[in-house]
Amino acid sequence: MTREPASGAEAQLEVPFSGRVEAGTRKAKRGGAKTGRRSEPGNDRPAARKRRRRKGPAKRGQHADVAESMASKQREISVSEFFAKNRHLLGFDNPAKALLTTVKEAVDNALDACEEAGILPEVLVRVEQLAEDRFRMIVEDNGPGIVHAQVPKIFGKLLYGSKFHTLKQSRGQQGIGISAAGMYGLLTTGKPVEIISRAGPRRAANHFHVVINTKKNLPQTLVDAEVEWEKPHGTQVAITLQGTYKKGRHSIDGYLKQVVVANPHATIIYEPPNGDKAGERIVYERTTDQAPREPREIRPHPHGVELGVFLKMLQGTSARTVRSFLQEEFSRVGNKVVQNLLQETESAGLRLTPRTPPRRISAEDAEVLHSALGRIKIMAPSTDCLSPIGEDLLVKALEKRVTADFYTAATRPPAVYRGNPFQIEVGLAYGGGMPGDTLIELYRYANRVPLQYQRGACAMTKATVELPWRNYKISQSRGALPAAPMVLAINIASVWVPFTSESKEAVAHYPEILHEIRLALQECGRRLAVHISRRRREADEEKKHSYIQKYIPHIGIALQEILGLSDRQRERTVDTLTDVLERSRKM
Amino acid sequence: MPKRMTKTQLANTHRKNRERDRRTVELIQATAKDVHEHIQKRSKPDLKFPVRALSNVTYSTKRGYFEIGKQKKVRTLTVNTVKTFAQTLRMMSLSKELVETNDFATKRDAYYQSKNWGAAMFQDQTESDTVMDDIEALFSVNAINREQLRFVPDEHGGAVAGELVVFDTDLETGAIEKIDCTRFGSGAYSIPTSVEQLSFETKAKFILAIETGGMFQRLQSHKFWKKASCILVSMSGVPTRATRRFIRRLSESARIPVYAFVDCDPYGISNIYRTLKVGSGNAAHINQFFCVPQAQFLGVTPQDIVDYKLPTHPLKEVDIKRARDALKNDPFFRQHRPWQKALQMLLKMGVRAEQQALAKWGLNYVMEEYLPNKLKNVRAFLP
C-alpha cells in the first residue's frame, strides 16, 4: 500500500473539500482514503506498472523472484472489503454498538432526507428480536423517497451519496453509513437490506432486496418489485443483523431520547424489541411545527483550505485568471483581497498578476500563494450555512423531554475555526425529580446528531469539566463533571465538524471551539445561579416561617407553665413574639 | 439498722431542703419572667450562658479549683435560635415541676420527657444533654447545681470500702439508713448518684482514691484499709461527679486528707488526678462543688519509675501530645513547678508505668512495701 505515490499525507489533506474539485477524489474521510483511491478506475497505474515488470527479462536472481512472488499477491482492495475487515472504523466494534450504529445511521438519513425536502419528519423505529443475538431493525420515514434507479446504489455501495460533495451542514457526510450497516448485516446474517421507497403519491412504491458485492463495491439487486404501500411518499429500510440489545447510556432508547431534544421538529415513534416490553410503542411527538432553516451551501473559505486541496482546485478550475479563480472558487474574496494577496506574495518573492492563468502556477509557487492566503486578513465566512436549533426551541424541547424546575439555553453567534464557520448552543435543565448527588447528564450533539461514545475525548466534555461550576452554585469534584440534578445539551452546528477520529464520536479540541462552548456554558451557568439562589432564598424563608410557626407555641407553653399565665396571656405572648420575629425577618 | 432522726433534725433537714427548692423555683421564674417581659415590650429576649471551656477558667492555689471566668455566650431569641430557645424554656419548666413534686429525672429521663413536646422534642440525647448543661451553667452563677434542678446523672459513682459509716436518708419515709463500709465482704459500697443528703462517721486517717478497679480489689480484699486505717475509693478512670462530690464531702466532714493513687502516665495525671483535684474546663461551672482541692498525689510518680525500677511501656503519640498540652495550656500545671518538672521528666524518659507494674516485685508488694513507704513521707507528695 505504501508504494502508491498519491497515498499518505496528501490524500488525507484532500479530505475536506475534495468533492468539489474533481471526480477522482471521491473517497472516504474515514481512514479509507488510501484504499478508496485504488478502487477508482482512473487510478490503476501502479497495477499497470506491475504488470509490465512481470513481462520483463527472465529471472534476475533472488530479489527478482521475491518481487515476482510478491507481485502475484499484490492486488486491488475494494473499499467494501477494507471496511468489512475494519468494521470498528465505522462503529461496528461490538454487537451492542453495531445495533445502535445501524439505527443511528438510518435515523440520520431519514431526518436529513425530510429536512432537505422541507417535510416535517415522522420517523418510525422498530427493533425486532429474531433470536438471542439476531435483530431486525426497521426505520421508516415520510421523506421524499428515492428514485427507483438510485435505490440499489444508495444502500448497496459504499461512498455513494449526495452530501459529500457539498459544503453544507448536514448529519451524514460520506454516504457510507447506511450501506456499511447493510454490509454488516449481510456479513453477520447473510440477509439483504430490504427497502421500500415511494417518491410521490402518483408513483408506485418499489420493494428491493439489495446486497453489496464487497469485492467490487457494487450493489446487487435480488428483488425489485412494485408493491402496495400506504404511505404517499417515504422510505422504509430494514436490516437484519447480529447484535445485542442494551439499556443505559449507550442504548437505542437513550439515543432516541437525545435525538428528540435536538430535533424538536421531528416526531419519532419507537417500538422496542419484544420480550423487553412486548408491543410497547414510545411516541415522541414533535415539539414544534417549525422546520429548521434549510442550511445554504457555501464555497470554502480561504483560511480553511489545506495545501493539497488548494493544488487540486488550481488544476481543476475553469477560471482563466488567478483573480477569477480566487473570487469564484472561494467565499469572501473580492478585489481588495486579491490585491492584498498579490502584494503579500510579492514580498515573499513571487511576482504574479491578477491575470496569470491558474494552470501556469507551479507547485512551488502555489505553496507560496497558499501560505500568503493564510497570512492576509479576510472577512470571516458567512454563517447562513448554519442551522442551529435556536434557544427557544431548545428550551421547549427540554421542557417536553426532561422533567425539571428550570430551563435555559444559549445560542452563541457563529464563530470560525480554521476557516470553517461553526456555532455552539447549550441547553440546560435543572432540578425537578432528577437525582441530586450524581453527575449531570451531558448530551453531546454534532449537527443535532447525538454523540454517545468517547465522552472523555470530546471538547464538549473538556469545556464542561473545566468550567468552575461552583461559581454557579453547583458542586463539582476536581477534574469531573459537576454533580447536580441537571441535564446539559451541547450542540455544535458546522459544515465541517472536526471529529477526533473517523468514527465521529468526539469533537476535537480546537481552542476556538472550546472557547465558544465555555462562553455558552457560562451564559447558562449565570442564569442557573440566579435561579438557584432565588430558590434557596425562598426555601430559607419558608423554613424560617415554618420554624416560627412550629416552635413559638412551645415558648408560650413553657412560660405559661413556669409563670402560671392564663390561656389568653399565653396566646397574646405567642402572637406578639410571632409578630416580632416575622418583622425582623423581613428586614 | 435504720435509726430514727430526732424530730428537730428532721425538721431542720426539711426546712433546709424547702429553702433551697424555693430559691431554685424563684430563679427559674425570674428567668422566665425576664423573657416574658421582653416579649411584652416587643423586644427580643435573650439568655446569657457562661462559656464552658478551659479557655474560660482561672486557677489559683488559694481557691483550689478551676473557677469559671466571665465570658458569656448570649443566646438571643431569633428565627434561628427559636427551637433551642423553646427547648431550653421547656426544660426549665420540667425542672420546676420536678422540684415542686419532689422528684428527679436522669438525663435519659429528661430526653424521653421531651417526646411529649411535639415539634420541640429532642431528636437524640446529645441535644437534650447540651440544653441541660446550658441551663445548669446558667443557674450555677446563682450557686444552684444540677442536682438542685433535679436533674441527676445516669453515671454510677465509684466503690467505697474502709472504716466508714455512711448515713443515708430514705427518700420515701425520711428514715435514716446506717451503712457500715467495713461490712461488704469482698464487695463494696457504691456511691449513689446524689450524695448531698449523706453524712459520715469515721476514724480513718486518710482517703485513698484509686484509679483502677483491679488495684482497689487487691487492697480491699486484703483489708489494707484496716492496716493503714483509711478509706478506699475506686474511681475507675476519670471520677464521676458523684464520686468527686462524695470524696470532697467526706474529706471535709471528717477533716482527713485525700491521696490519689493512679497510673503514671499523662492520662492518669492530667485527666484523672487534675479533674479530681480542680475540676475540668467543660464542667467549670460546677467545679466549686465537684472537685477535691485538698487532694494530693501519692503516686505513681515519674520518680517512682526510677526508684522502684518499674517495668514500663513507651509513651504513645497521644500521651506525648497530652503532656505537652498540659504543660502549655493547663492553668493547673502551669501554676505548679513540681508538676512541670515531673511531666518533663516523664516526657524525657519517654515511658509510662501502670499502678499494677508494682506486681513485678510480688503481688502484695504494693501493700507491704510501696504504700507504707510512700505514706511515711506525705510531705513529698506532688501537689
Interface residues (C-beta under 8 A of the other chain):
Chain A: K544 Y547 I548 K550 Y551 I552 H554 I555 I557 A558 L559 E561 I562 L563 L565 T573 T576 L577 D579 V580 L581 S584 R585
Chain B: I28 Q29 A32 K33 V35 H36 I39 Q40 R42 S43 K44 L77 T78 V79 N80 V82 K83 F85 A86 Q87 L89 R90 M92 S93 K96 E97 W117 G118 A119 A120
